[in-house]
Structures are given as C-alpha cells and as structure tokens.
Amino acid sequence: MLNFIKSQLPTPVRLWVRSLTQLDHRDLIIWMNRTIGRKLPRRVKIDASSLCQLHCGSCAMRIYNYGDRGKGYLKFDDFAKFLKMNSYVREIELSNHGEIFLNPDLLKIIEYAHSKKVKLTAWNGVNFNTVSDEVLETLVKCKFYGVNVAIDGASQGVYSQYRGNGNFDKVINNIKKLNEYKEKYNSPLPLLNWQYIILECSEIESEIKKAKEIAKELNCRIFFIKDHAGFIPKDTKMIERETNLCYENKNNVLSRYTERNVPCVDLWKFPQINYDGRLFGCCNNTTKDFGVNVFEIGLRKSLNSKIVKHSKKMLMGKKMCEESPCNSCYIKNFVLDEKLLTKMK
C-alpha cells in the first residue's frame, strides 16, 4: 500500500521523500548547527601513523626529523572517543606523511568505523610494502573506500631510487592479494589508484608506458603528479603526452593550486588532525600545531578556537596573525598574493 501511495506522488515529491529516508542523525546534527551559524565539517583527516619504513627523497617528515608531529600512531581508544564526541563526521582520511599499515590498531579502527557507517580513505597515499593478509581482507569486508598506492616506477631499479628501502615486487603482490579478496567478496571496494610521481629517476618513457600496462592488468587506475620540489623533466612534450600533465608554468611550483585545491581550504572543510589529537589544519603543516587537542575538547571547539579563527581571517586577506602556524608555510604568501581565498564563503 505504501509503495502504491509513493507511486502516485509527483516526481519532485518522490525524490524529496527518498532523500529524507537516506538521512541519518549526522545530517540532522549538521543542519541544526548550521541554522545557528555553526559550520561543521563532514570530513576530517586523522593521521593514522607518522611512522614509515621507507626513506623517500623529499619526504618532509624525514628532512625535518618528523617536525612537530613526532613519531607515533593513532590509538584505537582515541579514535573511538573521537567518533563518540563528533558523531556527525561521515568520512575520515587516514593517510598523511607516514604509512597507515604500520599502525598496530588499524584493524580495530577499520572495523569500528565500519560499524559506525563512517567512510575511511587513504587518498593521501600508502607505500603498501608491509600489510598483513588479515588487514587486506578487512579492507574489503569493511568496505574501506579507496587507496592511493605510491609507486614511482615500473621496476625495482627505478622505484627504489626514490622509495628508499621499498620493494616493488612486494607492493605489486599486495595489490594482487587485495584484488583476490575483492573477487572473493564480490566487492568493488577499496577503489585502487596507482600514484606515479614524475622524478628525475622515473621520467623514462618506457617505464611510464610499462607502469600503465601493469596498472591495467591490476585493474588499478593510474595517475601522474608533478614533483613537489619543482623538478622539470627533460622531455616535457613526451611527459605531457603520456601523463596528461602540463608543464607550461615551468618556473612556478605553486601554479597547480587554485582556490579549490589549495591545502588551506582544509582548515574549513577537511581539517587535519595529528595521531595524538593535535590540530594541524592541513596536511602540509609539519612545524607547529594550533594549540588545541581535538581528542580532548572536540572538533567544534577546536575549530572555533581563537588562533584558528584568526588564521582563517588572515588567509582570506584580512588582519595578519603572528601566532598562526600558517605563517611558516611556503604556500601562505602565494594564497595572499593571488587572493585565492578572499571570496571564499
């Protein structure tokens, strides 16, 4: 009877009713807060681990000896406490400068997030050198949404030049094992991306073409990115043809940023939290936190702290904030000069 009544409703009304049935308590919490002027982010980033077994050439954590973030990993108890305190959060990005699979609590974190219907991702990247079969199976069973695997090359000789201590064959075998579990459980998740950085050691045409072939065999989307240190390939035309990258602004490392993808936006929409709860704002910040701990006071209070509010105003072109961690970031002046966030709502 109910289905018959629904079928008689006008299409706009049916769509409205269907959208209502898909809402849960998190939508209600966010809507109620917005009505009183509080904007809460549905997504956050929590660094699952700053530990890493590799030694990559330009890794900020290795260059600055882990900066102010320190060595450690996200504890399950802290993760569970965070979700209870901030029950409106729908999605959490777990990867940052370390390797999430070195976190001994990762299995419990994935299972708990799944039980709370929280989407987990690792789009910032993993090296996938060390991961147990149990964790691989849990990624599939608990519908871990997506993973970017960092593989800069198509052979051990090229890959290991940048990913020090890395084993190319281990990474490929782990991807194959994951695909076997996806087939076993008839699941498309986790989505897999192959991230290939164009470096001096990996700009070889044959290597790039081989990587694209292997990615196709692994049912893995491959995408290429520029070196953050500003490396310009010798044969830019070939690289652009094979990778769809653009090196037109060769002298501007920051030219890839717009108001949509500049890391500063994370402070509003996708805040970065350290494994120990300290708020760092974005994944680029490794030198100084915002002086608040999300695990202790909650996300809303942390984002409404004085220093965070003043930092946001500064990034939007208003009064400077000398205490802000953003002052030491190389992107800040570019954002201010280009007025990238001035019109942000």
Secondary structure as UniProt FT lines:
FT   HELIX           2..8
FT   HELIX           11..21
FT   HELIX           25..35
FT   TURN            36..37
FT   STRAND          43..46
FT   STRAND          55..56
FT   TURN            57..58
FT   HELIX           60..63
FT   TURN            64..69
FT   HELIX           76..85
FT   TURN            86..88
FT   STRAND          91..93
FT   HELIX           100..102
FT   TURN            104..105
FT   HELIX           106..115
FT   TURN            116..117
FT   STRAND          119..126
FT   HELIX           133..141
FT   TURN            142..143
FT   STRAND          146..150
FT   HELIX           156..162
FT   STRAND          163..164
FT   HELIX           168..184
FT   TURN            185..186
FT   STRAND          191..198
FT   TURN            200..202
FT   HELIX           205..217
FT   TURN            218..219
FT   STRAND          221..226
FT   TURN            228..229
FT   HELIX           236..243
FT   TURN            250..251
FT   HELIX           253..256
FT   TURN            259..261
FT   HELIX           263..265
FT   HELIX           266..269
FT   STRAND          272..273
FT   TURN            275..276
FT   STRAND          278..281
FT   TURN            283..284
FT   HELIX           294..297
FT   HELIX           299..303
FT   HELIX           306..315
FT   TURN            316..317
FT   TURN            322..323
FT   HELIX           325..328
FT   TURN            330..331
FT   HELIX           332..338
FT   TURN            339..343
//
